[in-house]
Amino acid sequence: SFELTQPPSVSVSPGQTASITCSGDKLGNQYVSWYQQKPGHSPVVVIYQDNQRPSGIPERFSGSFSGNTATLTISGTQAVDEADYYCQAWDSYTAIFGGGTKLTVL
Amino acid sequence: QMQLQESGPGLVKPSETLSLTCTVSGGSISSSGYYWGWIRQPPGKGLEWIGTIYYSGSTYYNPSLKSRVTISVDTSKNQFSLRLTSVTAADTAMFYCVRVGFCSGGSCYDTLRYFDLWGRGTLVTVSS
């Protein structure tokens, strides 16, 4: 299986754009999903299939993919977006998670 | 609206077996559009996939846990379960049951899999 690498932390000012990356050698062959987890809560999917947003997820969340890196972008970041974010992909039938990124909205 | 709810002992002794059940409400576990699975999260740490069961009955497990894990489905009770044997303190974690979606835009493929619904989680502590 492969590894997914995320920065441990990202800081952003309210109203600015936050970008969280997820890199992995085999990522080009897989779709990436992104999960948001707020303290004391279960994770929630915010992006799947690289760039698809589930119903109910604000439009400010978007996903992209280039080369071996997936990126979660939050435009016009709000205080409520402060959370841990995890990327995830599949290696055949094994699910792989990135180590998580703590997004701080300063 | 489908919901998932984990249940089971919150405390397990070292070397014993951890058993958890996930009850599916608001829909049938036999729905052909979903798979089912378990994910855990040690306190203060990241997410770790435990395993997935497909509606064919096939199961796939995290290689690091494969020798100790069993996931099964009981369609009569609309539940699926997790068994983890020979637990140690390192198995202390929040355990989440999850639904795996694999359809998008009317197409369904395993390559589209993602965890589209999570239970609230249940904390299991391994301690004597």
Interface residues (C-beta under 8 A of the other chain):
Chain A: S1 Q30 Y31 S33 Y35 Q37 S42 P43 V44 V45 Y48 Q49 Q52 P54 Y86 Q88 W90 Y93 T94 A95 I96 F97 G98 G99 G100
Chain B: G37 I39 G46 L47 E48 W49 T52 Y60 N62 P63 Y96 G101 S104 T111 L112 R113 Y114 F115 D116 W118 G119 R120 G121
